[in-house]
Amino acid sequence: MASNKKRMLSRLRQVNLSLFAIVAEGFLSRLSFGFISFALPLYASHLGLSLTQIGFLIALNEAVALMLKPVMGYAADRFGLKRSFTIAIGLRSLVALLLAFVTSPWQLYGVRAIHGSSKALRDPAASALIAEQGGKKAIASAFAWYHTAKMVAGSLGKALAGIILTITASNFSLVFTLSFVISVLPLYAVARYVRENTPQPEETKAAVETLTQATPEEPPVNVLESRWLLLPFTLLNFLINGTAEMLKGLFPILATQYGGLNEAQTGLIYTASTIVLLISGPMFGWLSDRGNRKLVLMVRSIANTISSIIYIFAPNFLGITTGKLVDDIGKSAFRPAWGSLMAHISSFDKRRRAQTMSWMILGEDAGTIVGPILAGFLWTTWGLTIMLSARVVLAIVTEVYAAYLDRLLENTERDKSTQPHRRRRRRRRRRSSVLHWFRRKTRRR
């Protein structure tokens, strides 16, 4: 018995409780807001908002997060990742609680703005914590499990919200209250088990040496890399996510009006999608951690292209289902590979890790806003075929740009490896020139 207890304790010590708590937070928070995502548009319509107003309401939190994310990334680095993450979770719980008492449209908009501010603080803090806890050899897998838990919980939350509203004759207050209760649970897990890594003495000493060796005219190479790489990769995230999210919110219309499916068949597709996400997410995280990040990142654009072509030429149940599953495979591949890439670039300057990630995530939020608007405009103006064809062209352009950035990153890594040697050569030349000048002066005397 004693030996069994010792084995269990040793296994528990091997479990990364911090990472487990972060993944649990992702599941429970997304489960909670799955309730809200399903019920909020219906409740807004119940309060008398038009479709245009509802669309603005849904996009408001993304717009607020887009504006505040760089500032919140700085705040997370300044006040601590765990503290910022906990505050963001508390704000999300407050949003769910306030929704249970909302009775007017302007209150809905105000609560949605608070949700956007919590998202702006939570995303960079969570990503930075995952990068710290994942370890160098399993960062992509950590991001894969986190995003897989979020996507599965979102689908489950929407399904449960639909059942509860049906049983209770549209009791929205009950749904929002249940969402609040679920959203409180991650607070304890994060406060109790998440540990924020502090720099080791060796790391601090190395960082000080790097700073002291750099001249005033030449900042440390790591800091320079983390700055000038931000804009190109933020643009890449915008292109990838904007192309992928062109069908966000429009898929039910595509399935029912274009593909001729009924609501039950469309719901069945979402069920199959959840199963695919559960399998493909961890698998792509495992592949990315084993040196295939470039290939895994490419899957997103390839999936956008293939699914669009399938939608055009096979507008039936089999074609729509296949296209949706291909889209979801691309989505599950992109998350771990992109998380690993963010962790890699932000590691160049760990003191500003959350700030770096906040800028890189900025492209995702912008793509989420612009993609559906562009798709709706193209669909309304020139038809579905033109919209899907434009999606194919954008996916190809994105892939070419991604290949260019990958080569750019490889060149940066090569320069980084040779930088210390160049710096030592410059110091030797500087010392030798000073010594030569001194000898020449003494000879004249």
N, C-alpha and C positions, 0 to 999 in steps of 0.2 A: 504493500500500500504506500509506504513512504517513497519507494522508488518511482511509483506511478505519479505521485504528487510532484516529485522533483522534475519528471519529464514534462508534465503539463506546465509547470512554472517556466521551465526553459523554453518551451514552445511559445508561451505567451510573451516571454521577453523578446523572442525573435520577431513577433508581429509588430509592424510599425503602427502603433496606436494613433499617432498623429495623422498619418495618411489615411488610416481607416476612418477616423473621425471626420476628416475633410470629405471623403467619399460619401459617408453617411449624411453629412450636411447637404451635399449636392442632391442626394436622393430625396431626403425629407423636404428640403426647401422647394425643389421642383415639383414634388407631389403636392405640396401645399398650393403652389401657384398654378398647378394644373387645374385645380378647382376654380381658381380665379380666371384663368384664361378661357375656360368654357363658359363660366357664368357671367363674366363682366359684359360682353357684348349684348347678351340677352337682357341683363339688368339695365344697361344703358338704353336699349330700345324700350323697355318698360317705363323708363323715366321720360320718354318722349324725344330722344335724340334721333336725328336723321342718320342715314347710312354714311354720309360724308362726315358728320360730327363723330360718329362711332369710329370711323377710320382714323380721324385725327386723334381721338382718345387712345386708340391702340398704339399709335406711333409716338405718342407724347413721351412715354418713358424712355424710348430709344433716343429721341432727340435730346432730352435732358441729360442722359448718360453720355451722349456724344460730346456735349459742351463741357461737362464737368470732369470727364475721365482724366485728362492730364493733371488737373489740380488735385484730384483724389489720389492719383498715383504718387504725387509728391507727398501728400499727407500720410499715405500708408508707409512710405519710406521714413518719414520724419517721426511719426508717433508709434511705429511698430506694426508689423504685418498682422500678428495675432489680434492685437487690440483693434485695429481697423476692421479686420474680418468680423470680429464679434459685434462691433457697432453696426456694421452693414446688415448682419443677420437680425439684430434688434430692430433696425429700421424696417426691414421686410416684414417682421412680425407686426409692427405698428401699422403698416399698410393694410394687412389682412384684418386687423382689429377695427380700424377706421371704416373700412368698407362695410362692415356689419351695421354701421350707424349712418351711412350716407343716405340722404334723402333728396338731393338736388344735383343737377348736372355740374355746377361749378365746384361742388365738393368732390365729385368724381375726378375732375381735372386736377384739383389740388392733390388728392391722394396719389394719382398717377405720377405727378411730378415728384413726390416723395419717393415713390418706387424707382424712378429714374436716378435719383441721387444715391439711393442705396445700391443700385446696380453699378453705378460709376465707381463706388468705393469697394464693392465686393469683388468685382472681376479681377482687377490687378492684384489685390491682396491674396485672393484664392490662388491665382496662377503662380504668384511668387512663392507661396507656401508649398504648393505642389512641386515646384522646381527644386526647392530646398529639401523636401522630404523624399522625393522620388529616387534620388541617387543617380549617379552618372550613367549607370547601366540599365536603369529601368524608368527613366523619365517619361518616355512615350507611353509605356504601359500604365503609369500612374495617371497620366492625362486621359488615356483610353478608358480606364475604369471609371474615372470621375465623370466624363461626358456620357458614357454609356449609362451610368446610374441616373444621370439627369434626364436623358432622353426617354428611358423606360418609365421613370417616375412621372414625367410629363404626360405620356400617353395614358398611364394608369389613372392619374388624377383627373384627366378629362372624362374618362369613362365613368369613374365613380361619381363625379359631379353630375353627369347626365342621369345616372340612376337615381341619385338623391333628389334632384329636381323633379323627376317624374313621379317618385313615390310621395313627395311632400307637396305636390301641386305648386311647384315653383317658389319654394321658400328660400329666397336668396340670402336672407340673414343667417339662416342655419348653415348654408354652404360656406359663407364667409367666416362664420364663427369656427367651424371645423377646420378651415384653412388656417386660422390663427392658432388653434390648439396644436396642429401639426407643426407649424412654423416655429413654435417655442422649443420643441424638443431638441433641435440642433444646437441651441444656445448652450445647454449643459455639456453636450459632447465636445464642442469646440473649447469651451472654457476649461474643461477638466482634462482633456487628453492632448490637445494640440500644443506642441512645443515649438517655439521659434528658435531656429539655430542661431547661435552667436559665433562670431569669427574666432577661430582657434589662435593661440599665440603665434604659431608658425605663419598662419595666413596674414595676421596683422603685421608681423615683421616683414613679410614679403611685400605687402602693399606699401608699407612705409619706404622700403628700399626702392620700389618702382617709382614712387613719387619724388624721392630725393634725387634719383638718377636722372630724372627728366629735367631738361632745361626750361626756363621761363617761356622761351619761344616755342617749345615743343612739348605739349601735354603728353601724358602717358598714352601709349599706343592703344591700350584697352579702352580708355575713356573715349578716345577719338573714334574707335570702331563702333562702340555702342551708340554714338551720336549720329554718324553719317550713314549708318545702315538703317536707321529708323524709317526715314521717308520711303526708300524703295520697297522695303518689306511691308510697310503699312499700305502702300498702294497695291502690292500683290494680294494682301488679305482682302482689300476692298474689291478687287477684280474677281477673286475666287468666290468670296461669299456673296457678292452682288449677283454674279451669274447663277450661283446655286440657289439663291433665295428668290429668283424671279417667279417661281411657282408657289412661293409661300402664301398661303391663304387662297390661292387660285386653283389648287389641285382638286378640291371637291367640285368646283364648277367644271373643270376640265373633264373629270371622270363622269359626271352626270349629264352635262349638256353636250359635250363633244364626243365622249365615249359611249353614251347611252346607258350607263350603269345606274342602278337604283341605290338608295341609301344603304341597304344591307350589304350589297356587294362592295361599296366604298368602305364601309366599316370593316369588312373582312380584309381588305387590302391593308388597312392600318394595323390590324392584328398581325398579319404576316410581316409587316414592316418592323414591328417590335421584336419579333423573333430574330430577324436578320440583324438588327442592331446589337442584340445581346451576343451574337456569335462573332460578327465581323469586327466590332470595336476592339475587344481584347486581342484578337488575332492580328490586326494591323498595328496595334501598339507593340506587340511582340516582334513583328517584322521590322518596325522602325528602330527599335532598340538594338537590333542586330545588323545595323549598317545599311538598311534599305530605306532610309528616310526620304531620299530623293524620289525613289520609285513610288513609295506610299503617297507622297504629296502630289504626285502626278495623277493618281487615281481620281481625284476630285474633278479635274477638268475633263478627263476621259469619260467619267460617268455622266457629266453634264451633256457632253456631245452625244453619247450613245442613247441616253434616255430621251433626248429631244428628237432624235431620228426615229426612235421606236414610237413615240407619241404621234408623229406625223404620219407614218406609214402603217400603223397598227392600232387604229382607234376602237379597240374592243376590250373585253374584260382581260384577256390574256396579255394584250399589248400594254394596257394601262398598268396592270399589276407588275409586269416585268420592268417597265420604265420606272415605276415608283421604287421598286426594290433596288434597281441599279443606282438610282439617285441616293437612296439611303446608304448603300455600300460606299459610295463616294463620300458622303457626309461623315460616316464613321471612320473612314480612312484619314480624312483631313484633320480631324480634331487631335489625335495623338501626335501626328507628324508635325503639325503646326505648334503644338505645345512644346514638343522637344526643340523645335527651332527657336521659339521664344526663349526657352530656358538657356539655350546655347548663346544667343546674342546678348541676353541680359546678364550672363555670367561674366562678360567683359568688364562690367562695372557693377559689382554686387551691392554697392552702397545705394545705387539708384535702380535697383532691379524692378521694383513695382512701377516706377516712372517709365522705364523702358517698355515694360509690358503694357502699360496703359496706352502708350502711343501706338504700339503694334496692334492692340485690340481695337483701337479707334477705327481702323479700316473695316473691321467686321461689323461694327454698329452702322457705319455709313452705308455699307453694302446691303445690310438688312433693310434700311430705309429706302434706298434708291432702287434696288432690284425689283420689288413688287410694283413700284410706281412706273418704272420703265416698261415692265411687262404689261401692265394694265393699259398704258398708252399705246403700245404697239398692237396689242390685241384689239383694242377698240378701233384704232385707226385703219390698220391694214389686215387684220385677221390673225388667227392663231398660228397659221403656217409661217407667216413672216416673223411673228414673235419667237417661235421655236427656232427658226433659221438664224435669227439674230443671236439667240442663245448659243448656238453652235459656233458661230463666228467669234463671239466673245470668249468662249472656252478655248478655242485654238489660239487666239491672241494671248490669252492668259498663260497658256502653256509655254509659248515662245518666250514670254517675259520671265516666267519662272526659271526656264533653262538659263537665261542670261544672268539672273540673280544668283543662281547656283554657282555658275562659273566665277562671278564676282566674289562670292563668299570664299570659294576655294583659293582665289588669288590673295584675299585678305589673310587667310590662315597661313599661306605661304610667306607673306610679308611679315606676319606676326612672329613666325618661327625664326626669321633671320634678323629681326629688329634688335635683339640684345647684342648680337655680334657686331652690327653696324654701329650701335651706340658705344661699344667698347673700343672699336677702331677710331671713332671720332675723339674719344677721350685720350687715347694714346697719341693721336696726331696733335691734339691741343697741347698735351704735356711736352711732346718732343719739340713743338714750335717754340714754346716758352723757354725750354732748356737751351735751344739753339740761339735764341735772342740773348739770353743771359751770358752764354759763352762768348758771343760776339762782342758784347759790351765789355766784359772783363778783359778780353784780349786788347781792345783799344786802350784800356787803362794801363 
